[in-house]
Amino acid sequence: MAAMQGPNLGVNYGWTARESGWNAGMDANLKLLDAVLQLSVKSRAQATPPASPANGDRYIVAPGPTGAWAGKAGQIAVRIEAGWSFFVPKVGWTCFIEDESVLSAYKAAGWSPGLAI
């Protein structure tokens, strides 16, 4: 496995030549980058996963989550390959909230109310 992990996105790096686990580690890196770069989510008002999400759908999990989202409030939920992946936001991340038409920033206290754009 990678020797180091980046402090911002958590991308793994530092593999040695022909190291075992490189493929799985790089696959995880690419999923992470695809999920959080140019971040836009459908909503931040849902606490329950949608019934028929499309591959690539993203949400900020609302407070009091249930089902597959239990315990993931405030995180980014991304539908990848028929399952949910979760990413803990870092201070400074920005996200367009589609159903509100606002741009929100993640701060130590959580997601900001947002600016209309």
N, C-alpha and C positions, 0 to 999 in steps of 0.2 A: 504494500500500500504506500501511498505518497508519504514523503517524509515531513511535509509541512502543509498547513492549511492557511489560506489567506485570511487576514483579520476582518475584511469588509464583507465579502460575499460568502466566504467559507469555501472557496474553490481550492481543491487539492492540487498540489504540485510537488516537484522534487523527486519524481520517480528515478530510479537508476535504470540503466540500459537493460532491457529484457526482463524487467522486474515483473513478477507475478502480480496479478490484480490490476494492472494498468488499464485494461479494457473496461472493467467494471467502474473503476474510479473516474476514467474519462467520460464514460456514459453518464455518471451521476453529475459531473461538472456541466456537461452540455444540457442536461435536463434543468439544472439550477439556472443556468444562464438564460435558457429559453423561457423559464417561468417568471423571472424577476426583472430582466432588462426591458426597458420601455414599458413599465408596468401599467396595466389598465385592468380593472376588475368590473364585473357586471354589477355588483352590489356589495354593500357592507351591512345590509339590513337583515340578512338571512342567518339564522342560527341552525338551520337544518339543511342538509345537502339537497339540491334540487333533484327531482325524480328522474329527469332525462337529460343529464348534462352532456354537452358535446366535448370531445377531446380538445383540450386547451382552454376550456372555460376556467376563469379565475374569479375568486371571491375573497373579500376580507371577512373572516368568520365573525359574526355578531356575538355579543355577550350571551351567555347561557346556552352554548351549543349542545346539540344532541346528535345521536346516531354516530356516523363515521367522523363527525366533526367534534365530538365530545372532548373537552379539555383543550381545544385549539383556538379559543377566543382571541381575536386580534391578529391571528396569523393569516398568511396568504394560503388559501386552499386552491390547488390546481388539479384539474382532471387530466391525468396522464395515463394512457393505456388502460382504460377501464377501471382505474383506481384513483384515490386522492393522495396527493403529495402535499406536504405542509412546509412552509418556510416562515421562520421567525423574522419579522422585519427588523431592520437596524435603524438607528437614529439617522435621519437625513433622507431616507428613501421617500420618493414621491410617487404618487399613484393617481391616475385618472379614474374617478368613480363614474361609470357610464350612466347608471340610472339617476344620478344627481347632477350630472354635467359639471362636476367640480374637480379641482386638482387638490389633493390632500397630501400633507407631509407627515411622516412618522416622527414623533418627538418622544422624549422620555416618558411623558404622560400618556402616550398612545397616538392614534391618528387624529390630526387636526380636523376641524369642521370643514375646511376646504374653501377654495376661492373659485367663484364661478368663472368659467372661461367660454 
